[in-house]
Each structure stands twice: as structure tokens, then as C-alpha cells.
Amino acid sequence: MTSSHDPQLLKGVLSLLLLHLLAEEESYGYEVAQRLQAAGFADVLEGTVYPALARLEREGRLATRLVASSSGPARKYYRLTAAGHQALADGTAGWSRHVASVDAVLNRPLSATPPTAPQRGS
Amino acid sequence: MPQHTVTWLDRLRIEWVVWSLDQRLYDLHPRVRVARRREVRANLLEAAMEVGAAEAVRRIGNARTLAEGFRAAERGDGPRYSWIAATTFLLTAPLLFNFFLDEAAKAYQQAITATSPHSDGTYIWSGIAWLQSSVTIVVHHGEATRSGGAWTPLDYVLLLVGAIACGRLWRALPRRSNTAA
């Protein structure tokens, strides 16, 4: 599993990952963070996940409900709304296009010898 | 399955983080602040039971960064309104403005007493146009007393406009929700 990710790249896809995880299963904040870490994003801290969940909730892509917990305070469970499912579908399609475009460039063969840098005049 | 016992010290540590976070969410709606406090506290307690309070607190990160994340989630990434900026303007602008008006009236008074120190009489200065009512200076045996020079209604309007502009308070107006049904 990857132990570190480009933070800028991750910032762009974190919402999509959270939407997918919550589409799989309704979860509360800490559990979502744990599932994200178990999926290979070990460097994504809870402090990054909670505001991202709050943003998705404000955008109407997530709905919440409080569920009593035997081990402590009530947990706030997140689940996708219809808008959330739509955003997930759009985001997944966009990500696939993005990956395909990036792959198309990265898979081009490179010349065997890198071009030499032009020399500066003294 | 809980692996760590959460002691009172751990709870205090968690409460400190929650309190620090809450202090930085000052400009959010109280209902939102309560919800964030409860959620972060519940998540921290859960994490403390699994990985220990120290690790749980470390993993949630800096309270300032977390608060900024929550504020950006609620208000968006762009410039936001600030009650602190508006209040600071409301507290400091009158002090500076009064100082400026007083200095202007004092200059007029000193001009009178310097040019004719022994001429008794009542002198009226119309004040700074639009911003100040007329100032009356009475000179008697070389002693000058001053009255008037109050704020005009325009000053209060300018103060209000300045506070709104300084704090970008129009952003505090409730926004139309764009959430899908």
C-alpha cells in the first residue's frame, strides 16, 4: 500500500473518495477516516477528513443522523443524498477521463538519450 | 474493541482540543459550533479508546488548521466576514475621529487666543462641513471655553458603513441554499 500521497493531488480527490466510501456504507467521521487509512491512505489524518465531510454536508451531498453509542457520545453518521450519488457518478466519470488523459501522455515512449541543455556563453 | 482506557486526564486533554477548536469557530452559527464540538469530541473519544489520547490528538492535527477547515467548509474558501474587524473599527474609528475633530476645534481656539488674548467675546466656528456641528468659543479674561462640535448624523452613517465595509458584513447575510432536494 502507498504510504504517502501528493497532498495537492489528494485534496482534489478526497471528496470523491469520501463519497465512494459512504456510498458503500453509512459511517461516522472517525470510522470513515479509519476506512480511508485502511484503503491505503495512511497519511490522511482525521483533521483532514472531518472538514471535508462538513463541506460535503453543507453542499447537500451528505445527510447525517445521530446514533447512540454504547462506548461514548452519540455518533454522527453520514450517508449520501441523491445529490451525493450524482456527484459521485460525475466525479468518477471525470476521474476516469483524467486518468486516461494523463496515462496517454505518460505512456508515450521517451527518446533513449535525453537532449543536452544548451550551453551558456561566458 | 477498546484497547485503551480513557482516563480523566485524557478527557481533559480532549476537552482542551475541543475548546481550542470551538474558540476558533467564533463566527459560525452557535448551532453549527455545538454540532462540530459534539462530533469532534465523540470522534476523539473513539480514537482515544483505540489508539490512545496522545495519538488521537496528534492525528486530528492543529486546532487552528482544523478550525480553518471547518470555517472554509461552512463559509467557502473566499474572503469571509469578520465581526472582529467590524468591532475593532467601531471601537477605534470614533476615538481617532474625536481626536481629529477636537484638534481642529482646538486649533481654531488657539488662533483666537493667540491673535487677541485679551479681547473678550463669543466666537462661533461652523465646524468641519458635514461632519461637525458648530463650535462656540467664549473668551473671558484670556480664558477660553469651548462647546459644541458634536457629530452630525452623517458621522454615524459613515461609522456604520465603515464597520460593514471593514468586516465585509454583507457576507453574513444568509445565502440561498443550492442544495438539491
Interface residues (C-beta under 8 A of the other chain):
Chain A: Y28 G29 Y30 A33 L45 E46 G47 T48 Y50 P51 A52 A54 R55 E57 R58 E59 G60 S69 S71 G72 P73 A74 R75 K76 T81 A82 A83 Q86
Chain B: P2 A35 R36 R38 E39 V40 R41 A42 N43 L45 E46 A47 M49 A56 R59 I60 G61 N62 T65 L66 G69 F70 A72 A73 E74 S177 N178 T179 A180 A181
